Amino acid sequence: MTVSKSAKAPSRAAKPAADKTTLHPRNRHTGRYDFPALIAASPELADFVVINPYGKQSIDFANPDAVRVFNRALLKQFYGIAYWDIPPGYLCPPIPGRADYVHGLADLLADENAGEIPRGASIHALDIGTGANCIYPLIGLREYGWRFTGSDIDATALASARTIVAANKLGKSIALRQQTDPRHVFEKLLQPEDRFDITLCNPPFHASQAEASSGSQRKWRNLGKLDPKRKLPALNFGGQAAELWCEGGEAAFIARLADESHSVAQQVCWFSTLVSKAGNVQPLQARLKKLGARLVRVSDMSQGQKRSRFVAWSFLTEHQQSEWRATRWKRQPG
């Protein structure tokens, strides 16, 4: 984890360097999957299991139906989610990587809380662009008991998320809101009384549909799956326009996210966003410094050969953060 500061903060004892070729130590998805156990809990998965070139059970990640059923089985086995589904063509994300982001945010909050992860419903997280899959709220609630508000501009995606929440009786812990103005992130979404301990965001990475499709084709080529006899999905893991691309791509979106975060600086303790492209990190850091962010952190993540990271920042002074923790981060029983 690298840290840049525009205001001096107290030093902390150095932590052992994490092995960035593996998932987070608390991630439930380390090691190989127990397919017999997954199939026992979700029999429909059996129809999609294949034997990979190494002689091990796996699924065909180029098959959207297989990925959807696999995710459903993972959520049921590891997080107790009895019902999960998404409309055709919507983003079906890889769960291990999503879980890593949540665990990384828990570490971030623990760093500011004498090393103890704040748990329970006193922690309120805002998931920007929660999508039809509602993955972050499901994982964050099950792992740490956090309360979530998920936002999206897509009414169909929100309808799907609401169905998931209702079917699993999670309405007391997960609320959903529509951002009615796609030009904005926080404006017209947050109410004056809202307070969030952390925000998270998986921004649209691409600048156009053509760019997103090109990226998927490159991935299939690297995986050796570009068989001319086989029809592959145009987008690996699916995804609608707002989920995958926007004008200016990731760089433009996270710049807008940073700018709008300044306008609600006192309503959020920590803002954060995934940043897929390493070249977008330094410009974001520079922008946040100009905006007056007092603390900016960059945390690297890895899932196999994939490298990613999230950037987190806060505008609160050390005294303001201390008061925030004292009044909001109440210890939960157990």
N, C-alpha and C positions, 0 to 999 in steps of 0.2 A: 504494500500500500504506500503510495506516495502522497505527500501532503504539501499544499501550498497555502500560505497564510498572508493575509493583508493586515492582521493584527496578531501580536504575540500571544501565544497560548502556553499554558504550563506544559513542561516536558513530561514524557511518560517513559516508563521502562521499555526498552526495545523488546519486540516479540520475535520468536523464532520465525524465520522466513518460511512461508507456506510453499508446498510443492504445487506449482501452478499448472502441472500437467494433469492434476486430478481434481475431482469435485471437492467442495467444502467438506470438512470433517464431519459436520452434522447432517450432510445430505444423505437421505435415505436410499439414494440410488447408486451408491458406490458398489463396485463389484458387478458380477454377472447377475442377470435376472433369473429368478427361480420360476421358469415357465410352467412346470407342473403345478406349482402353487397358484400362479396367476390364472391358469386355465381352470383349476378347481373352483376358484371364486368367480371367474368370468368365462364360462364354457364357450361363448362365441369366439373367444380369441383363438381357439384351436384351429379354426378355418384359415387363419392368417399366418400361422407359424411356419417358417421355412428353416432349412439347414444351410448355414452360411458356408463359405469356402473353407472355414476352419473346422467344420464338422460340428458346430454349436448351433443350438436353437436360437432363432432370431425372428424378426419380421422383415418384410420388404418395405423399407422406408420410402420407396417410390410409389407405393400404393396408398392413396389418401384414406381409403376405408380401413386399411390395416393400421395406419397411424392413429386414426380416431378410436378404433376399438382397443388398441394397445393403451392409449391414454386413459380410456375409461377403466381398464383393468388396473392400471397403476394407481389411479385416484381411489379406486375402491379398496385395493389391498393396503396401500400405504397411508391413506388419509381418511378412510371411512366414508367416502363420498358414494352414496348408494346410486345416485342418478347423475349422469353427465352426458351431454350430447351437444352438438353444434349444427347450425344449418349448413347445407352443402355450399362449398366454396369459401367458407370462413376460416380464419387462421386456426390451425390445430398445432399448438406450439409444443416443442420438446420439453417435457416436464422437468427433467434433471437440471437443465440450465436455468429455468425459471425459479426453481427451488434455491439454486445457488445465490441468486440476486436477493431473495428474501433473507437467507442466512447471513449474507454480507451486510445487509441493513441492520439485522439484529446485532451484529458485531459492532457496527458503527454506533448504535445507541448504547451498547454496553461500554464502549470506550469513554463515553461521556457520563457513565453511571457507575464509576468505581469498579468496572469490569463485570458488572451484573447485568444480564439482559433483562430489560423491563418487559414483563409479561402481563397478559390479561387485557380486559376491555378498556382499561384506562388509556391504553395506547390506541390512538385513532390514526389510521393510515388512509391516504388518498391515492387510489390507483387511477392514473390518467390514461385513458384509452383501455379500459378493462376488457373490451372485446366481447364476442359471443361466448368465449370459453371461461371467463371469470377465474382464470387460473391463480393469479396472485392472491386475491382475497381468500380463496379456498386453502391455499398452502399456508398463508400467513395466519389465518385463523386456527388451523389445525396444529401448526407447529408452536405458536406462541400465544394463542388466545387473543390476538389483536382484533380490534373492531375496524371494519373497512367501509369506506365509501368508494364506489367505482363510478367513473364517468366515461361517457362516450358520446360521439356525435351521431352514431348510427342507431336508429330506432330498432332495426331488426336485431342488431347485436345485443342491445339492452334487453329486448324481449327474451332472447335466448338466455342471457345471464339471469334474468328474473325467474325464468322457469327453473334453472338449476338451483338458485337460492331457495325458491319456494319448495321444490321437490325434496330438498334435503333439510327443510325446516330451519334455515339459517337466517331468517329475516331479521332477527334481533341483533345479529352481528354484522350483516352485510347489507348496506343500503346502496341504491343505484340512482344516478342522476344523468339526465341528458344535457350535454352542452349544445345549446341551440344555435350557437354562432361558431361555425368551424374556423373562423379567422382567429379565435381566441382560445386560450388554454384555461386560465383562472378567471379572467373577466367574464362576468355573467354566469359563472358557475358557483363561486364561493359566496356565501352569505356573510354579513358582517360579524355574526356570532360564531362562525366556524373557527375551529382550532384543530390543526393537524400536527401530529408529532413527526410524521414522516410522509413524504410523497414518493411515489415510484412511477416510472414511465418506461414503456418499451416503444420508442418513437418509430415512425415510418422511416425506413432506412434509405429508400430509393427516391430518385427525382421523377421517375416516370414508370409506367407499366412496362415499357420496353426494357428499361434497365433492370427491373425486378425479374423479368423473364430471362434476360441474358444471364443474370446471376444464378438462376436455377439451372439453366443449361450447362453452365460452367461447373456447377456442383455435380450434376449427373455425369459429366465427362470425367471429372476427377474420381468419382466413385466407380467408373467403368460401366455405367448403366446406359450409355447412349447406344442402345441396340436399335438399328433402323427398323427392325421388325416390330418394335414395341412402342406403343403410344404412351409417353410419359406425361405426367401433369406439367402444365406450363409453369406452375409455381410450387416448389417444394413446401410442404406444410400448408398450402392454400393461402388464402388471404384476400380481402377486399381492398379496394383502392385506398381507403383511409388507414388501413392497417399496414400497408406496405410502402406507399409512396405519397409524396406531397411536393408541391412546387419548391424547388431548391433542395429537396432531399433532407437527409438527417441533419446536416449542418444548419440549414435554415430553420428547421423545427426546433432544435435545441437552443438556438439563439433566441427564438421567440419565447421559448419556455423560460430561459434565463431572464429576459427583459420583463416578462409578466410576473415572474417570481418576486422581483423587487417591489412591485406594487402591492403585494400581499405579504411582505417580509415579516410583519409582526404576527401573522396568523399561522405561521408554519415554523416549527423548530428546525427541521432539516428537509431540504428539497433534494431530489435525486433523479437521475435518468441513466438508462443504459446508453452507451456510446459504442456502436459497432465498429466504426472506422477510427483507428488509432490517430489518424491525422486530424480528426475533429476535436481531440482533447485539448490541445494547447490553445486554439482559438476560443474555446469555451472558457478555459481558465482565465485567459486575458479579459474576456468580456465580463466575467463575474468579478474580477478585481476592479474593473472600472465601475461596475454597479455598486461596489462597496461590500461585497460578501466578506465576512470576517474569517471564515474558515472554509477551505475547499479541499476535498479529499478525492483521490482517485484510487479505486480498488480494482485490481486485475482479477479476472476469472478465466477458467478454462474448462472445456468439456471435450476430451479427446484432442483432436487436432484444431478445434475451434478456439480462438482467443477472443475475449471480449473484456469489457470493464464497465463499471458504473462510476459516475461522478456525482458527488454529494456536496452540498453547500448550505451555509447558514448565514443569515444577516444579524443574528442576535449576538449581543455582547456576552462576555463570560458571565456577568452578573445576571443578565436576562435569562440565559440558559439555566443557570443554577435555580433561579426562581421558578422557571418553567418545570424543571424536574421535581422540585419540592412540592409544587401544587398539583401536578398532573400524574406523575409516575408513581402512583401508590403501589406498594407491594401487595400482590395478590396472594391469597392463601394457597398453600400447596406449592 
